[in-house]
Amino acid sequence: MAVLAIDVQGGDFGPSRLFPAVITFFSHNPQHQGHVFGHSADCATFLQNLPSNLRFQGTDQRLPADTGPAHLIRHQYHSSLEKAFQCHQHGQADALVSADHTGLLMALMHRHAVTHPAIERPVLVSWVPTVKRPLVMLDLGASFSATAEQLLGFAAIGQAIVASKSSLKPRLALLNLGVEANKGPQALRLAAAQLSTWPGIDYCGFVEANEVFSGALDVVVTDGFTGNAVIKAAEGTLDLTLNAIREELSVDWLGRLFGLFLGGRLKPRLSSLDPRRHNGALLAGTELTVIKSHGHADSQAFQAALSKAIEAIECQWSACIRRQLDQSL
Amino acid sequence: MAVLAIDVQGGDFGPSRLFPAVITFFSHNPQHQGHVFGHSADCATFLQNLPSNLRFQGTDQRLPADTGPAHLIRHQYHSSLEKAFQCHQHGQADALVSADHTGLLMALMHRHAVTHPAIERPVLVSWVPTVKRPLVMLDLGASFSATAEQLLGFAAIGQAIVASKSSLKPRLALLNLGVEANKGPQALRLAAAQLSTWPGIDYCGFVEANEVFSGALDVVVTDGFTGNAVIKAAEGTLDLTLNAIREELSVDWLGRLFGLFLGGRLKPRLSSLDPRRHNGALLAGTELTVIKSHGHADSQAFQAALSKAIEAIECQWSACIRRQLDQSL
């Protein structure tokens, strides 16, 4: 049995979309419990249908519309997000799920948790679709660059996550602009020298971003700026490809006929390749377990984020990561 | 009439693949002329069929197999690449085309040309497929990061290229990890402040990498590390998508039937979305006009690189770029 603290105020749609998703998820998963945090007025309509494993805790305060991370670090509001963090920090929940901005989640992690000294700040871990199963990629957060030490911290986090579910050594690579050992910035080359001596991983050297999707790796380590560029480029390319297929199949009746057939057959497969579908990123590196959902998640996607939180609890990622980070120092 | 200097020794296949491509191209384009540079022994078999607008200049020296850029800057060989550079530098050709490594081309540009002071070293400009026509993206070279001044230099180069072919103001954006003005590293924010005052462009602010493919932009500016990651991620995603379609259509006879239909219909369209198909990147920022082909280019792709060189000459990119860089200082 796991207990989640869920803030339903975040994201592009707030409670109107997220609260029903939470109700559906916990109706189907009666073995787990949830504390739902939201604005009392916004959530009133959903309270009649609460399953017995959900509790709602309302608040009348909202975060001001333009709240930035720097402001939120200095000013405490009785927002639903803040209350969800307090609930998790005090041990009343095993993990927290929110669709709010990474920056705001980072700010509240700063207030409610201690970042492991091996990394400067929490890291955003994401699961990226590949030819085989999704791989772990980090950092996808707001870091612009990463020192060799930080890259090693990212590697330790990725290693801990993969090792928690498999007895095989995680196949881990560093993202670079070439595969040769003498390529790239010094931080990468220093990190590579260290990683090649780590006994717990199968270090695969430098890879370029196309290798991320090949299915030959379990963990890809990079800085947040590059990681974000890779994921967004994948999303853009997938959209471009699907649009081209759609256009090509709409020019005549034969194409439309094939399109009808393909829609049912290819759509599920192709949408499984979309990074946006693999919702639920882990903000790792503190004693808390925080799962970030996309802001525009639909019901299915938000439920995927809730499942990811359950997985994080059951695999004890937070503890495994901290143990691995201790060793990496 | 344009004159090209072409080194056929570079790339994964050398003269066996590149020389026939050159012969085909110049047979179809009798208005242009080419000086072909290659190793005499490797090229002997191709010399009987030379069209009258091609001249071959052989050499008996090769670059040592493991020559790196740093070595090549200090040591001069009578290689075919070196001779092609000399030919272009001395004005006997209007542009140079090679499938050799970016690093080696950079080293020889260093020897044979002067980089404009607005950028620290030559920049690799590439054309990326989008929903509409390909956009100009730079740097895709070996720079690991870029200062605000360098980003402005990149912007000036992109502006010059697009403006040489269109009277509309180029729509130009900076690649970042968010679209908000306060996002990202300082170099990007400083460059953004400058670009918003440039009269010759339609500055579109920050974009994330998915926007590169949307067709709403003419130029995207980024550092070489991120640019490489974006292109390679696009290639990887395209491969992933096509493999998924192929697999999904091979499970039964109905799928294979549709696959036959789709092969003829979709393949040309989808392969036009592949960045690898848009062969021919411009090494910009000196008085030379150097076009770099992919190392694994096939005949069609190498001919695309030759066409790009003709376009560069006819649009006078080198002069336009230097004028624009002068203004950006």
Interface residues (C-beta under 8 A of the other chain):
Chain A: G68 P129 T130 V131 A142 F144 S145 L175 L177 N182 G184 P185 E208 A209 N210 E211 V212 F213 S214 T222 G224 F225 T226 N228 A229 V230 I231 K232 A233 A234 E235 G236 T237 L238 D239 L240 T241 N243 A244 I245 E247 E248 L254 G255 F258 F261 L262 R265 L266 R269 L270 L273
Chain B: G68 P129 T130 V131 A142 F144 S145 L175 L177 N182 G184 P185 E208 A209 N210 E211 V212 F213 S214 T222 G224 F225 T226 N228 A229 V230 I231 K232 A233 A234 E235 G236 T237 L238 D239 L240 T241 N243 A244 I245 E247 E248 L254 G255 F258 F261 L262 R265 L266 R269 L270 L273
